[in-house]
Amino acid sequence: MKRVLVLVFSSFFLILFLLFFLLNTNFVNAQNTDCNNPSSLDLDKINICLDELNRAKEQSEKATKPLEDQLKAIQDRVKFIENDLVVKEKNIEEGYKKLEKQQQILARTIRDYYIKSYYNSPFLILLTANTASELTQILGYQRATADRDKTIILNIAIAVTGLEERKRDLESEKKEIVLVKEKLDKIVGEAKTYQATLSGKIAQLSQRQQEILAQRLAALNIPRSAGTGARGCSSDIGKDPGFSGSKFGFFTYGVPNRVGLNQYGAWGRAKAGQGYEQILRAYYNFDSIERKDATINVDGNGSYSLDEYTKRIYEVPDSWADNDLATLKAQAIAARSYALAYTNNGQGSICTTEQCQVFKPEPKGGNWEQAVNATSGLVMVQGGAAIKAWFSSTHGGYVFNSGDIGWSGTTFTKNAVDTTSGSVGGFSDVKDNAYDKDSPWFYCDWGSRSQYNGTAWLKSEEVADIVNVLLLAQKDSSLSNHLYQTDKPNPAGTETWSADRVRQELGSSAYNNISDVSVSADFGSGRSTTVTVSGDGKSNSFPADIFVTYFDLRAPATIYIPQLGKNSNGSLKAPLFNVER
């Protein structure tokens, strides 16, 4: 039992040491970049903090899980020891009860032994013995009697000593087991509390990070409406950038906002023969389509009835007149629903840009006005109220619930695969079968460089530089201020390190050129999961979320991979993207 208790204690303190080392090491690293005060940090420092905190949380969870398993085994051993102590205590009590009788025997035996020792002395026996033979018999008998008495005395003395020793051990083990139980319940709880603290810090930092990245993303002028003529992104496949060597393009499926009606998807469904209600139910959850009206106040443009307001919406091309104007009718109903929900049935006002929905003072006319008139007053209703029917130009083969991209979760938005089969088996399956595959923004790279024929192609060494920056940031977070884009002023007011300097800092682990980049994805959820890069005889794999964040920080000019939103822990979420060569 002592060996079992020693094993319990050694395992327990090993666990305590490992948790202390793993948790405190990462916590100290995060403190070194002042991660407790995200409002004072620039973007690179925030990214480093996020990496450290996420890594600390991940390592803590990885460390805690096997330790929890070990703790469960220890708890089982502790329970065994507790049960054994009960058995021991009972045996000792029974031993003491038996000892009461043995002590009576012991007293008589000791008394008889000393009496016999006195009366059976060799001198007295010699006087009383009649013959030599009788003397020998008496002496033999007395020796046997004395040996028996000594054995009885010795055995009882050993029993007494053993019980006392067992009693002392029992008390010691009880104290030790109490100590183990007190510490055992505390240790995993502390690890869980630590992980919760990290999650809070990560969410806080991510909020700040998103504010900064949102400013950079806004510079791309990504179109949200199918009715806009903005470039947004373009597919550079087959377009020569004018430089030699390997060319890498990072192509995203769809535009950042992928919630609600997929405008190009609706058009694809209409061309496949679907009516407006079937189209709407593909993108929203709602109880019914009902007729409602209200006065809509438009910022800087006065007030309109709901239908007159809707006639001035410029969200989709007028040419989308397939299948009895199904696409335009679906959009008209979505536009009315959104306006009612946004203004709280006309109590508030609504903006005129893509931030709300595109409005112009002049009625659009044409097919659009026909669709508005044909669906006059119709809105989607859930629980008696019009739903806030978000929409965007191109989803990239998937529909997302508002909660999937970091917004508040809603019951009227849904998560679905937006393809003809309702499922996706790979990247080519998305491109071949998505309802919105005809959109100019369905599969393309974002940003451009005029010196390379307006494309977003990257050279092998440029991709290597992005990967090296990621590796260096993971290696030493204190260098974050030096890892911004090399073609823009350093926002921290310090030196931005060149690709050569980053390689120098990394040493032998740095890449000079990238020969291959591959992307793994979860095609059920519509997200890329892992990016693997190879070159210079080695390879590295990165979580897609982290790769995209550093890509967006370091990639030159306006080249960018738009994020999907936020993960549950507050970190940014990678969209579905792939790499073309």
N, C-alpha and C positions, 0 to 999 in steps of 0.2 A: 504493500500500500504506500509506503514511503516513496518508492520509485515512481508510482503513479502520480503522487502529489508533486514530486519534484518535476516530473514531466509537464504537469499542468502549469506550474509556476514558470518553468523555462519557456514554454510555448507562449504563455500569457505575456511575459515581459519581452519576448521577441516580437510579438505583434505590436505591443506598445511602442517599441523602438522603431519598427518599420513605419507605422503610421505617423509617428512624430517626425521621422526623417522625411518621408514623402510629402506630407502635408506642409510642414513648415518650410522646407526647401523652396517649393513653388510659391508659397505665400510670401516669403521674403523677396523672391525675384519680382513678384508683382508689385510689392511695396516700393521697390527701387525705382520704378517708373511713375510713382505717385498716382497709382491707379485708383486711389480713394477719391481723387478730385478730378473727374473727367472733364469738367467744364474748363479746366485750365490747360488741357492737353491739345496738341495738334493732332491731325489725322493719323500720322505714322505712329505717334506714341499710343494713341488709342488702339490702333491695330495690334501693336506689340502687347499692350495690356490685355487685349482680348485673347490673343494667342496664348499668353502666359496663364491667364485665368482659365481659359478653356482647357489648356493642357493640364493645369493643376487639378481642375475638376475631373477631367478624364482619368488622370493618373490616380487621383484619390478614389474614384469609383472602381477603377481596375484593382487598386490595392485593397480596397475595403472588401470587395466581393470575395476573393479567396480567403481573406482574413476572417470574414464573417463565417465562411465555411469552417475554417479552423476553430473559430470561437464556438461554433455549434458543436464541434467535436469536443472541445474543452468543456462546454457546458454539460454535454453528455457524461464526460468523465467526472465532472464535479458532482453531478447527480448520483453517479455510481458511488463516489466517495462518501457522499452524504448518507446514502442507503447503507453503505458498509459501516459507517460510523455508528449508525443506529444498531446494527447487528453486533458490532464490537461492544457497545455500551451495554446491550442486553446480556452478552456473554460474560462481561466483567461483573455485572450485577449477580448473575447466576453463580459465577466463580466465588464471589464473596459469600453468598449464601452457603455454598458447599464448604467454604473455608471455615465457617462458624463451627461445623461439626468436626472438621479436620483440626481446628485449634483445640477442641476438647480432647481429641485423641492425642494431639501433640503434648498437651499439658500432662496427661496421664503417662504418656510414653516417656517424657523427660523425667517425671517423678520416679517411675519404675526403674528407669535407666540408672539414675543416681543411687536409688536404694540398692539395686542389684550390684552396682559398682562397689558399694560399701560392704554389703553382706557377702558378696561373692568374691572377695579378694582371694588371691592365690594362697595366702597364709591361713585363712579360715578354712578354705577347702582342704588344705593339707591336713589340718587338725581333725576334720570331720570324716575324711575318707578312710575306709577300712582297708582297702587294698589299692595297689597301684592301678589295677584295671578300672576300679570304681573312680579313682582320682582322674584318670584320663577321660572317662565318660562325662564326669561332672564338668571338667574344664571345657570339653568340646561343646557341651550343651550351653554352657554360659557364654562361650564365644559366639555361638550362633544366635543366641537371644540378644546379645549386645549388638551384633551386626544388624539384626532385624530392626532393633530400636533406632540405631543410628540412621538406617535407611529411611525409616518412617520420618524421623526428625528432619533429615536432609530434604526429602521430597516435599514435605509441608513447607519448609523454609523457602525452597525454590518456588513453590506455588505462590507464596505470599509475595516474594520479590517480583515474580512475573506479573502478578496482578497489579502491583503498585506501578511497575514500569509501563504496563499497558495503559493504566489509568492516566499516567503522566503524558504518554504519547497521544492518547485520545484527546485530552484537553488542548494539547499543542496543535493537533490536526484541526480541531474545531475552530480555533482562533485563525489558523491559516486559511481555512475554507471560507470563513466569513470575509476575510480580506479579499480573497479572489472574487467572491460573488459581488462585493461592493464595487470593485474596479471593472469587473467583466461587463456589467450592464452599462457602464459609463462610456466605455471606449468607442464602441460603434456609434453611439449617440453623438459623441463629439465629432466623429468623422462626418456624420450626416449633417450636423449643424454647420460644419465647415463647408460642405458642398453647397448647402443652401445659401450660405454667405457668398460663395463664388458666383452662384447663379444670379444673385441680386446685383453684384458688381458687374457681371457680364451684360445684364440687361441695361444697366445704367450707362455703361460705356457704349453699348451698341446704339443707344438712342443718339448719343453725341456723334458717333461715327456716321450714322445714317444722315444726320443733318448736313455734314460736310460732303459726303458722297452725293447727296441729292443735288447740291449746288453744281457739282461737276457733271452730273447726269443731265441736268437742265440745259447745259450748254449744247447738248446734242440735238435739242429740239425734236425729240422723238414724237411722231404723230400718234395721237390716240384715236383719231377719227378717220374712217375710210374716205370721207369727203374732202380731206385736205390734200393739197398738192405738194406738201413738204417731202423732202427726200427721205429723211429718216435713215434707213440703212439701205444697202444694195448688195446684191449678190455679185461678188468679184470673181466667181468661178469663170475661168476662161479669159479673164481680163488681165493683160500683161502689165505689171507694175513698172517694168523697165529695169529691174536689177536681176543679176544672174544668181545662180545658186538656189538652194531650197527656199520655198515660200510657204508660210503657214498662215492660215486664216481661221479665226475663231468665230464660228457661225452660230447664232442663236435662233431658236424657234419661237417666233412671235414677239410681241412688244411687251414691255414690263407689266402693264395692267392686264391681267388675264381673267378678270372676274365678270360674270354676267354674260350678256349677249356678245357673241363673237360675230362682228359684222360681216367679215368675209366668210365665216363659217355659215352664217345665215343665208348668204347668197348661194353658197355651195349646196346647202340643203334645199333651197328653193329650186335650183337647177335639177336636183335629184327628185323633185316632185312633191316635196313637203309643203303643207300649208302653214299659215302664219302661227296658228296655235301650237302645232307640232314643233315648229321651230322654237317658239318661246319656251315650251316645256323642256326642250333639250338644254336650256341654259338657266332656267329659274325654277324654283319651287313656289307654287302659288295655288290658292284654293279655286279661284275662278277669274274670269274676265268680266268686269262689270262697267257700266256706264256712269261716269262721274263728271262733275264740272267744278271749276273754281276760277277766280281771277288771279292770274299769274303776274306778279310784279317783277319786271326785268330791270336789272341795274342800268340806270342811265337811259332807259328806253320806254318808260311808262308801263302801263298795265294792259293785259290782253285776256280774253277768254282762253280757256284751256286749248281749244281747237285752233284759234287764231294764233296763239303762241306756237303751237306745234307746226303750223304751216310755215313758220319762219326758222325752222331748225334745218341746218345744213350738215347733216352727219354722214349721209351715204350718197353715192352718185345716183342721179336721176335715171341713169340708164339701166339700173338693176330692176328690170321690170319682168323678170322670169316668173312663170307659174302664177298668173293672176296677181301680180304685184306683191307676192308673199313676203319678200324680204322687206320692202318698203312698209308694208302693213305692220310687220313685226317690229320694225324700228319705230314707227309712229306710236304704237302702244307702249313700247319701252320708254320713249321720250316723254309721253304724258305721265306715265307712272313715276318716272324719276322726278319730273317737275313738281308733281303733287307732294311726293314724299320729302323732297328737298326743301320746299317752301312751307311744309306743314299745312297743306291744303290752302295755300295762298296767304298764310299769315306772315311769311317772310318774303325775301326776294331771292332771285337767282342770277348768277353771272352769265356772261355771254360767250365765254371762251371754252376751250376744251377742258378746263378745270371743272366746268359743269357740263354743258353741252353747247355746241356751236349755234349761236343765234345771230340773225341779221334782220334789220328792220323791214326789208322787203320780203314778201312771201316768195318761196322758192318756186311755186307753180308746178306745171308739168305733171309727170307721173307721181311725184311726191304729194302734190295737193290731192290728186285722185285717191291715193292711199289714205291720206288723212281723212278725207270725206267719207271713204268707205268704212272706216273704223271710228267714226265720230264719237268722241267721249270715252272710248274703251281704254281701261287700265287693268293691270294685273293686281289682284287683291289677295292678301293673306291676313286672316284674322280680322277682316272688316276694313283694313287700311291698305292704301296703295303701297306697293313695295318700292324701295329705292333701287330702281332697275339700272345698275351700273352696266356699262358696255364699253368695248374698245374695238379697234379695227381688226386685230389679228391675235389669236390666242396661241397659235403654233401647235394645234392638234390636241389641246387639253382645255378643260374648264376647271377653274379653281374657286373654292369657297373663299369668301372674304377673309376668313381666319387663316387660310393657308398662306397668305402673303403678308401676314403681320397686321392686318386690319382687325377690327372687332368681328368676331364670328357672327354670322347671320343665318337664319333658317331659310331665307328665300334664295340664297346663292348656293351653288352645288359644286361638287367635285366629280368630274367625269372625263372620259376619253372621248374626244370629239373627232372620231374617224368613222368611216363607213361601216367598219366591222365592230366598232365599240371596244376594240382592244388594239394593243401595239406590241409587236414582237421585236422591233429594232429600229434604228435610225431610218433605214430605207422605208420601213413600213409607215412611219410618220409622214415622210415626204410623199409617198405614193397615195395614201388613203385619207389624209386629213381633209376635212371639209373646207378648210381655209387655205389649202395648198396653192391657190391661184393668187394669193395676196403678194404684192411686191415686198412685203415685210415678213413673209412667212419664214424664210430661211436665208439669213444674210448676216454680214458682219457690219459692226457699227463703228462709225468714225471714218476718217480718211486722211491722206497726206497728199497734198498737191504735187509734191516732187516725185511721187510714185503713181502718177496717172490717176489721182483721186481715189486710190484703193486703200484698203486696210490690211493688205498683206504685210507680214512681218518676216524679216530675215531670220535665218537660223541663229545667228549670234544675238539677235534682239530677243528672241524667245529664251535663249540661254541666259541672257542678262536678267530677265524677269524671274526665271527659276533661281538664279544665284541670289537675287535680292531676297526671295522667300527663304532660301536656306540660311542666308546671313542673319536675317531677322530672327529666325528660330534659334540660331546659335548664340547671338548676342543682342539682346533687346536694346541695350544702351546706344546702339548705332542707328536707331530709327530715323533720326533727323537727317541722315545723309542718304536716305533711300527713296527720295521722291523722283518724279520724272526728270530726266536729264535735259529736256528741251524747254523747261519752264523754270522761272525763278523759284528758289527754295523758299517755301512758305515759313520755314522756321528761322530764316535769316542766317543760315549757315551754309556750308559747302555741300552741294549734292555730289555724291561720289559717282565717278564714271564707271563704266562697265569694267575697265581695267582695274580700278581701285577695289571694286567689289570682289573681283576674282582674286586679287592679291590678299584681301582679308580672309577669304575662304580657304586659300591654299589649294591643296590637292583635291578637295571635294568639289571645287568649282567646275562648271562646264565652260568649254570654249565654243562648242557648237552642239546643236540639238539635231539628231538624225530622225527622231520620231516622237510624236505626241499622240497618245490614244486616250479616249474618254469612255468611262463606263457609266451606265445610267440605270435608274430605276424607271422602267417604262410604264409601270403601273401608276406611279405618282407624277411622271413627267418631269423628272429632275435628274441632272447629271450628278454622279456621286463621287467619282474618283478620276483624277488626271494622272497619267503615267508618262514621264518623259525619259527618253533614252539619248545617250550621246557620250562620246569620249570613253567608251567601254564600260559605262555604268548606267544605272537607271534609278529613278526615285518616283514614288507615288505620293500624291497629296490629296486630302479631301477637297472636293471640287469647291466647296464654300470658301476655303482658305485660299486656294489657287486663284479664284476669281477676284477676291479682294486685293491680293497683291498684283494681279494682272492690271486691275483698274488703277492702282497707285503708280505703277512703273511704266506701263505701255506708253509709247510716244504719241504726241499730237492728241487727237480726240478718240483714239482707238479704245474701245470699251466693251465690256460684256455686261449688259444690264442685269442687275440682281433681280431675283424673283420677289423678295420680301425678307421676312425675318423667320428664323428658327424659333422654337419654343423658349430657348434660353436667351433670346434677344440678339444672337449673332446673325449676320446677313446670310441669305439663302441663295445658292446658285440655281440658275434656271436650267432648262434643258438646252445644252449646247454641244457642239461637236467641232472637230478640227478638220479642215480641208488642206490639202497640199497641192 
